[in-house]
Amino acid sequence: MGIERIVRKPMKGNRSRDTEPELAVRRRLHAAGLRYRVDYRPVPTINRRADIVFTRQRVAVFIDGCFWHGCPIHFVASRTNAEYWEPKIARNIERDAQTDELLREHGWTTARFWSHEQPDSVAAAVQAVVAPAERTEDAQPAESGKEFRADCHKHCCSCV
């Protein structure tokens, strides 16, 4: 069995959508009566996808994996092939911040959570962000261009 096959099998298990934390949050949001799009581009001209998107309220939700997005609590740098992984994770963190900025520029609110956070608290926080946008939707455009992160850390620049 070649090294490519040994590496490929575990990597295929790393899902880009429908992860357990994502599904748990989505179940709670759906049970609360919220409807959303999954793995969707909030702005079609920008090649970035959010995990959960509330299109009318212009809220994009990201549930970031601790390894892939450099969680300050749980991230442990790989000792194997570190010269590849260190810049890879740094690029992911940089791209997350850039995505938040691009979406803000287009009038979207972003909400980022770590995959280790409790689904109930994530769902409650998402509802808190989406509900005000729903209430003001008919009266006036929702206040946009905000970023929300439950645990405010290094690549969150304007928490609400």
Sequence and secondary structure as in RCSB ss.txt:
>XXXX:A:sequence
MGIERIVRKPMKGNRSRDTEPELAVRRRLHAAGLRYRVDYRPVPTINRRADIVFTRQRVAVFIDGCFWHGCPIHF
VASRTNAEYWEPKIARNIERDAQTDELLREHGWTTARFWSHEQPDSVAAAVQAVVAPAERTEDAQPAESGKEFRA
DCHKHCCSCV
>XXXX:A:secstr
  HHHHHHHHHHT  SSS HHHHHHHHHHHHTT   EEEE SSTTS   EEEEETTTTEEEEEE TTTTT TTT 
   STTHHHHHHHHHHHHHHHHHHHHHHHHTT EEEEEETTS HHHHHHHHHHHHHHHHHHHTTS    S EEET
T  TT  S  
